[in-house]
Amino acid sequence: MDLVRFVVLLAGWLAWMLPFFGMPKRQRPQRRDTRARWGIALEAIGFAFVWSAWAWAREPGAWRWAVAVPLLGAGSLLSWTSARTLGKQWRFDAALNTDHELVQSGAYRVVRHPIYASMFAMMLGTGFLITRLWLLAAAIAFFVAGTEVRIRVEDALLASRFGERFEEYRRRVPAYVPFMR
């Protein structure tokens, strides 16, 4: 991989990861659902397709750069705004705190799961810069399948806690791709 692509990807991924360091200390969850880990495994397979050296495309054309760079920027921006808005409620596992709140501000006004949207943007941005398109398509399939598993588990937890208030939010706000129901 050439130096420019490496630097762009390194900068994008560092910018995406930074807000997760120094997050407020989380309390022990009141309720956790580990079934979402299956979704994490599927998402990881998608990322493996994107990052595998055998999947790398040669020099990307200008159109791929034009698509990738805004996606990397959007993914980083979403990660910053979403992680900070969630604060101590952010977790790796699907879980609820005793004082869990239904966050509907910031990026959560546009999508219910903006951190997954940020991950999707980062995967697409990375894929357009380094991955053969047919393998990127396979990566997308695994990532979307995994994200759907995670969203269903998390939405069920939120619905169990917030009832009709969450159901109204779910009807009004798309899951992780803006303007797509």
N, C-alpha and C positions, 0 to 999 in steps of 0.2 A: 504494500500500500504506500502510496506516495506521501511525502511529508505534509503537504497542505491538507489532504483528507484526514490524516492522523491528527493534526492540530485542531481542525474544525470539530472532529468527533470528540477528542479529549476535552476541549473547551465546553462543548455542548453537554456532555455527560457529567462533567464536574459541576457545571451550573445547575444541572438537574438534581444532582445528589446533595449538594450543600445544604438545602433547607432541612434535610432529615437529620443532620448532625446538630446536636444541641437542642433537640426538641424537649419540651417540658417533660419532667418525669411522669410516667404513667402509673396510675394505680392498678392494683390487681383487678382484672375484669370480674364483673358480677356474673356475666354469661358469655360463653365462648362457643363458637361452632367451628370445629376443625375441618369440616367438609370442604371449606373454601381452599384448603391446601391442594386439593385436586386441581383446582383452577390455576393455582400458582405453578404446579408442575406442567400443565399444558402451555401456559404463558412462557415458561422457561424453555420448552421445546421450540416455540416460535422464535425466541431470542437466539437459541442455538443455531437455528437455520440462518439467521441474519449474520451472526458473528463467525460462523465456521469458515476457516480459511479456504476450504474447497468450494465454498459458495461465492467467493469474491469475484466481482466483475472487474474487468480492466478499467481503464480510465473512464469515469462517467462523463456523459455528454453534458452540455450546458443546461439542457432541460432538467436533468436529474439534480444538478446543483440548485437550480431555480426552485425546485420542489423541496429538496432536502433541507436547505438552510432555514427557510421559514418554519418548517416543521420542528426542527431542533430548537429554534428560538421559542416557538409556541409551547413546546413540551417543557422547556425550562421555566418559562413564565408561569405556566399552570402549576408546576410543581411548587414553586415558591409561594404563590398565592394560596394554593390549596393546603399545603402542609401547615403554613402559619395560621390559616383560618381554623383548621381542625385542632391544632395545639395538642393538648394531652389526650384527646380522643383518638389520635392517629395510632394505629397498630398494624403490625404485620398480619396478625390473625384477625378473623372476623369476630368481633367481641363488643360487648356493651359495658360501659362503666356504670356504677351506681348513680352517678350524676350526669349521665349521658344526655346531650342536647341534640336536637334535630337541627343541624346547621343548614341554613338556606341563604347565607350571605356570600358575597364575593363570587367566585367561580361556581359555587353551588347554586346560584340563581340560574345558571345556564345549563349545567349538567349535574346530575346527582353524584357522579363519581369522577370528579376532575383529575384525581391522581391517576386513575386508569386511563383517562383521556391523555394525560401527559405521557404516560408510558407508551401508549399507542403512537402518539406523535413522535416520540423518540425512536421507537422501533422503525416506523416508516422513514423518518429522516435518515437514520443510519442505513437502513436497507437501500434507499435510493442512492446513497453514496458508495456502498461497497458490495451489494448483493446482486446476483443475477436475478432478473425479474421473476422468472418462474419459481425460484426458491423463495423470493419475497412473498409471492402469492401463497405458498405453503405456510410460511411463517405467519402471515396474516390469519390464515384459517385456524392455526393452533392458538394464536393469541386471542382471537375473538372467542373461540370456544372456551378457553380458560377464563377469560374475563366474564363471559356470560355465567359460568358456574359461580364465580366469586360474587357477582352482582346479585344473583338469585339468593345466595346464602345471606349476604349482607342486608338485602332488602327485606328478607323474611325476619331477620333480627330486628330491624328498625320498625317494621310493621307490628311486631309483637309488643314493642315498647310504646310506639306513638299512635297506633291504630289509624283512625280516620284522618288524622292530621298528616301522617306519612302517605296514606293512600292518595290524598289530594295532591300532595307534593309529587308523588310518582306519576300521577295523571298529567300534571302540568309541565314537568321538567324531564327531558330525555335522560337516559342512563349515562352515556359517556361520549356520544357523538352528537354535537349540537344539531338541532333541527331534525333529528332522526328519532322516530318513535319505535 
